[in-house]
Amino acid sequence: MTTRSWQVRAGLLPVVLTGALALAACSGGGSSSSTQSGAAGKTLVIDTSFDLKTADPGRTYEPTGLIVDKATYDTLLTFEGSDVTKPVPSLAESYELSPDGKELTLKLRQGATFADGSPVTADDVVFSLTRVRDMKGTPSFLLDGVEVAKTDDTTITLTSKTPNPALPYILPNPALGILNSKVAKENGATNDPNDKAEQYLNASSAGSGPYTIESFNVSSQVVLKANAKYWGAKKPYYDKVVIRNVESATQKLNVQRGDSQVALNLSGDQVTGISGGLQVKRTASAYVFFLLANQDPGVSKVTSNPKFVEALRKGIDYQGLLELAGEGSTQASGIIPSMFLGALPADQAATRDVEGAKAALAASGVTDPKVTLEFPSELTVNGLSFQPLAERIQANLKEVGITVELAPAPVTTALDNYRNGKEELGLWYWGPDFPDPSNYLSFAPGKLVGLRSGWKAGADKDVEAAADKAGAAVTDADRRQAFTDFQQKLNATGPFMPLIQPGQNIVTAASVTGVDYHPVWTINVADLGAK
């Protein structure tokens, strides 16, 4: 089971199963010190719970794979640190979006080279992007409907039939890393489903990034080594980076005793009072937990009642859920995470109104309602499991007069009902495919997640109109306003109740610098250094 391969935007849902895939750490060994010197050079050890299938950028979409590929492949554009509000140049030195939002023109940087010393060319860019799109792997949807063309030796043009202002926010995704096309083709790469380069790319990276792959094992560890021919101004600080598959409890032990310098998967409870002079980077993640109420009367005549949905929305104790989520978490004001363009401000978050909930329930005409809440039983997100959240919601709604029966199920079973729109009530979460609000139009009626809640096209004209307007907006100012309006209408009449953004806690040794959480690649290994 993998995280990004369950992505909801692509018809799947991201998951992190702590412990299910994790192996015990191989503690000890001489490579654990971040300041180790001598023949081995400086080595950094990062512990994480692996969600890893491949290092092939045309196929990867799991969190650990995105960490690896961010370090080994440069993209046309990137983001600075944790700031996802503005894409910045990388292999492209500049970019320009046409006024209608349909054409993105990128000027390539001169002097960039692959790890073998050969130059990065426009032909490499065209091959790499068309390969991702046409190979029909997990990340192919990122470039659906986008034509990629070489205008001249230094210019690339991406063209969409409809406005696509999200493209600059999509291009930094490590799945769109640029391959050395000559080397890749020699090892089986094609731009169609017959591509056979994955085995080679799992052993030998063909990118221009600050690191290259020394060894790669999907169940135990990945070892990266500094690219001696890296073209960028900022050279990698560490000679070697070891990324290990370790369950969260062992991650805490390892980082406390110095067997590792970075731990990525500790919960708020685990980092509370952590000792040893360690640094803790706390921030809200880009994941959003939400409750859905099915709008299909054939599934539930109760949850499809608008006044019943109002009772749900007013009956939830959002602050109580936030307390369960722990340090670094925040209440979700809307379905778009707080760090993205168009996010609603904190003062627009829902508040509990028990008397208002009781009045709405009375107005619904439903007496003594009993509904079933489904959720994945073994899933955890940043150390937070669904069970205590579901139990708290159950207790909240009991005070309103609504009986909630909990129906936890293995993730495969729960996902089937969720995807097929069969859940009466569902507790899920959404992880972004790219840091742009257009990714959340899936919650509109007739769209992917809307349909999963039985919310068909035509069910809410106002929300649909707001979604269409948001999708067509091009400038940042227009998009910010349009997505704000979309979420306000979605919160008022939609079947979704945004709940919380769980915290992301990154623990590091006191010596480690440059740590910033990023909602797509978690951390940028190349930014890490030591003081």
N, C-alpha and C positions, 0 to 999 in steps of 0.2 A: 504494500500500500504506500502511496506517495502523496505528497502534499499538493504540488501544483498539478499533477496529473488528475487530481480530483476537482480541478478548478471549475467553479460554477459557470463562468462566462463561456467556457467551451463545452458546457453541458455537464460539468462535473463540479466537485466541491473540494477546496483545499482542506487537508487535514494534517494534524500532527499527532501521531500515536506515540506518546512518550513511553519508552520501554518496549514497545512491541517489536521494533526493529533494532533497537539499540543494543550494542554489545558492551560488555564491561570494558573499562579502560585498561589498556596495557600500561600500568604505571611503572615508574622506574625508567631506566634507559637514559642515556646521556644527552638526548637531544631536547630536553624539556626546558632548558633555561633560555629566556629571551635575550640574555646578554652573553650567551655562550660564544666564545671566540676560539681562534685557532684554526686547524685545518678544516673543521666542519663549518666555520663561519657562524654568523648570527642566525639562530633558529627560533621560530615562534610556533607554539603549539596551541591550536584552537580545538576545544571540545564542543561538539554539537550532536544532537540526535539526528542521524542521517535520514534524509529524504532525498535519495539519489538514485538515478537510473543510468545516466550517461553524461559524458563531457562534450558530446557533439552539440555545438550550439544550434544546429538546425533541428535538434530533437529535444533538447533539455527544457524542462519547465518546472523542475522541482527546486525547492529552496537551496539545498546543498549544491546542486548542479549550477544554480545561478551564482552562488558565491565563487565556485571554481571558475566558471566561464567569465565572470566579471574581471577576474585576475589575469586570465590568459588571452582574452580577446578584446580588442578595442572595438567600439561601435562608432557610428558616425557622430552621434551626439551623446551627451551624458548629463549627469546632474552633479552639482557641487555639494559635497557632504550630504546632509540630510534634506537639503532644500529641493523640493520637487515642484516648486512653482514656476521654474524657468529652466528649460533645457539649455545646456551650454555646449560649445564646440568640443569635439574630440578629433576623430579622423577627418571630419569636416571642419573647416576653419570658419565657415559662416553658413547661414541658411536663411531662406526667405519664403514665407507662405503667401500665395497669391491672395488678392482681396476677396475672391470668392471661396477661398479655403480648399480649392480642388488641386492645386499644384504646389509642391514643395521643391524648391531648388536649393541644392547644396553644393558649395564649392569645396573641393577636397584640399586638405592640407598637403603641402609639398614637404618631402623629407621623411615622412613616416615609413617605417620598414617593418617587415615581418621578422620573426625570431631568427630566420636563416639569413637575414641581411638584405633580402630582396625588397624592392619598393612596393608599397601599397598603391594599387592603380584603380582607375575607374572600372576596369574590367573585373577586378576582384570584387568590387562592391556590387556590381550588377549580378555577377554569378552568385555571390553569397546570399543576397536578398531574394532573388528568384528561386534559389534552392530551398530556402525556408518556406516560401509561399507554395511552391509546387511539389515539394516532397510529401506534403500532406501529413506532417508530423504534428505533435501536440501544439507547437507555437505557430502553425501555419496561418491560423485565423488572424494573427496580428497584421498581416498584409493582405487580407481578403479584399479583392477589388482594387488593388493598387498596382499600377503598371510602373516598372522600374526601367529607366532608360539612361544611357550615356549620351549626354548632349555633346560633350567634347572630352578631351583627356583629363580635364579638371572639374567637370561639372556633371552632377547626377540630378535627374528630375524624377520625382515620384508623383504620379497623377492618379486621382480618384474621380469616379463619375459623379459622386456627390460630395458636398463639403466634408472635409476630414481634418479639422484643426487639431485633432488629437495626435496626428502623425509625429510631430516633434517630441511628444511625450512617450510615444511608442518606441521610437528608434533607439533610445538608450537601453532597452531590454537586452540583456546578454545573449538571449536567443538570436538576436540580430547582429551578433559579432561577425566581423569581416574575416573571411578565410583567405589564406594564400591559395588561390584557385588552381594554380599549376600543381602544387604539391597535393592538394586535395583530390584533384582529378586523377593524378597518378595513382592514388590510393582508393579509387572507387567512387569518388563523389560525382554526382550528377544532379541536375535540377528537375528530377522527376521521382516518382515513388520507387524506382529501381536503384536508388542510391545505396551504395554498400561501403561507405567511408566510416561508419560508426566505430568499427573495431580499431581502425587506425587512429581515429581522433580520440579514442579513450586512452591511448598509449602515448601519443605524440601530438601535442597541440600544434595547430597550424595557424596561429594568430599573431597579432602584433602587440599583445599586452605585456605588462611588466613582469609577468611570470610565465613559466612553461610547466608542463606536467612531467614530473619525474616518475611517479607511479600512481596507479588509480585502481582502487578496489571499492566496489559499490557497497560493501557490507562492513568494512573495517576502517580504512583510512586512505586519504589522498595526500600525496606529497608534491608540493610545488617548489620549483627552484627559480631563482631570479634570472630574468632574461638579460644576459650580458650585452645584448645588442639593442636594448630598449631605446626607442627613439625619443621618448618624452623627456621634458626638462626635469621632472621629479623621478629620480631613480628609486627602485624598490629598496627599502631599508634592510629587510631581512634576506639573507642568502637562501634560506629554506623556510617554508611554511608547512607544517604538518596539521592536517584537518582530520580529527579522529571521531569515530562514531561511539558516543558515550551516553548512557542514560543520565537523566538530569541529577539524580541524587549523587552519582559518582562524579559528575561534572563539578559539583560544589566541593566535594572532598579534594579533587585534583587541583582546583585553582587555589584552594586554601593552603595546601601543602607545597605549592610551587611545581607540581608535575605538569601543569598547563598554565598558560598566561591569559587565556580567554575562555569564558563559558557563555554560551549563547542561549541556553534553554532553561534558565532558572525562573521559578515562579516568584510572585511578590512575597509569598510567605518564606520562600527559601533564601531570599536576599535580605530579609529583615534581620538586622543585627549581625550580618556576616562579618567575620573577623579577619585579622591578618593584614590590615592596611590596604585592603583591596579597593579598587574603584568600582562604583556601580553606576551605570548609565541607565536612568529610568526615563521612559517616555511611553506615551500611548502608541500602540501598534496601529497599523492600517486596517486590521481586521474589525469588522462590525458584527456583533451578535444582534439578531433580530428575531422577533416572534411574528409568525404569519397566521392569519385566520382565513381559512378557505372560503372563497366566494362562490363556489359552485354549489347550488342548492341540492344537486344530486349527491354531493359528498356530505354536506351538512346544512340543514335548514336553519340551524342555530347560528353557526359562525358566519353565514352569508347574510345575516340580518345586520344592517348598518348600525342600529342602536346597540346591538350586542358588541360589535367591534368598538364602538365608543366606550362602552362599559369596560372592556378589556384595557383600552388605552389609558383610561383614567384610574383604573384599579391597581395598576402595577406600581410597586414601590421601587422606583428607579435608583434612588439613593441607597436602598438596601442591597440591591444587586451590585452596585458599585463597591460597596463595602466588601462583598464576597470576592470581587475581582482583585482587590488588593492594590499594593503600591504601583504607581505608574499608570493605572487605568483611568479612564474618563467616561462620563456619560456620553452616549452618541446623540447629538442633537438631530441628526438626520441620517440618511443611509450613506451619504458621502463622508469619508473620514475627515477629521478636523484639519489635517495638513494639506488637503487638496483644494484646488480652485473651486469655488462655489459651495464650500462647506458652510453649514448654518452656524451662527455664533452660539456660544454656550447658553446665552440667556433665552434662546428659543427652544431649549430642550424641554421635553414633556415633564410635568410634575404630577404627583399623585393627588387625586381628588376623590376620596372614598364616597362622599355624599353624592357627588356628581356621577360617579360610576353606578351607584345604586339607582339614581334617578333615570339614567340611560337604560339600565337593565329593565326597570319598570316600564319605560316607554317602548321597549322592544316587544313587549307582550309575551316574552318567553318566561315561563315559570319553572323554578327549580332546575335550571339548565345543568346538564352533565356533558362535558366535552372531554375528548382524549387528546393529550399533548404527547407528540412523538418527538424523539431526539436520539442521536447516536450515543450509545451507552459507554463505549470505551474511548471516546475521543477526548483529547485535551488540546487546548490552544494556549500557548505560552504558559503552560502549567495549570490552566483553568479548565475544569471538566464541566460538562453540561448538567450533571445530576443535581448538584446543589443549587444551580440557577433555576432548574425546573421545579425543584422542591419549594424554593422561595416564591416563585410565581404561583404555584399551587396554593400556598398559604395566603398570599396576597388576595387572590381572587375568591378564596373561601370567605374572606371578610366582607366581600361585596355581595355574596350570595351565589357564586358560581362554583360548582364542583368540578374539579379538574382531575381526571385519572391519568397518571403518568404511564407512558408506554415506551420505556427505553428499549432500544434494539441494536444489534450489531450494525456497524456503519453500512454494510452492503444492503441489509434489509431496509434500514431507515432511508438510505439514499434512493432506493427503488420507489418507495412511496412518495418521497419528496419530489423526485424528478417526474413522476407520473401524475402529480397533482392530487394524490389520494389522502393526504394528511388533513385531519380536521383542524388541529392546531399543530404548528411545527416550530421547533427551536433550532435555529441554524446560524451560520455566520458566513460572511462574504469576504474573500480576500481579493485585492485588486489584481487584475492582469497587467495594468499599467496605471501610472499615477495621474489619471485624467478623469474628470467627472462623467465623460461620455460612457465610461464603463458601467455606470449605474443606471443608464436608461433601460437596462434589462428589467428593472422593477416596475416599468410602466405596464398598463393593461395590454395584453396580447403579446408581450415580450417574454423572454426566457423565464425570469423569476416570477413575473406577473402570472404567467400561465401555470406555474407550479403552485400558485395559491388560488387557482381557478378563476383568475381575473382576466376575462377575455377581452379582446378588442371591442371597443364600443361600450364597455362597462362604466367608464368614467371619462366623459368627453373633455372636461376641464383638465384633468391630469394628462390625458393624451395630447391635448393641444400644447400644454406646457412642455411636455417631453419633446414634441416635434420642434417647438421653438428653440429649446435648448440644443437639440441636435443640429440645428441649422445655424446657430450663432457662430461667429468667427472670431471677433476680437475678444481679448481677455475681459474687457469691461462688460460687453454684451453677454458673454458666456457666464460670467460670475452672477449677473443679475438673473439670467434665464434659469440657471441651475438652482439658484436660491428659490425662485418662484416655483420651480418643479418640486422641490423638496417640501416647501411649505404646503402645497396642495396635496402632495403624497401623504404628509403627516396628518392632514386634516381629514381626508376621506379614504385613504388607501387602506389595504388590509395588513400593512406592515407596521410593527412597532419597533423602531431602533432602540436598542437597550444600552450596550456598553461597547467601548473599545478597550480590550484587555491590554495590560501593560506589557511592554517589551523591556526586559531587564538584561543588560549585557554587563557581565562582571569581568574585570581585567586586573592583572597585576598592576601595582602602583607605577611601574616603569612604562607601561604601554600608553602611547599617545595616538591621536587621530581617530578615535572611535566615534562613529556616527551611525545611528540606526537608519537604514533605508528600507522603505516598504517593498521594494522589488528584490534587491540582492542582499538584504539584511546588513552586511558590512562590506566595505570595500577594503580587501586585504592590502591593496597597494597604498592605501592611506595610512596604514598602521606603522608606527615607528616606536622609538624608545627615548626616554629622557634620563 
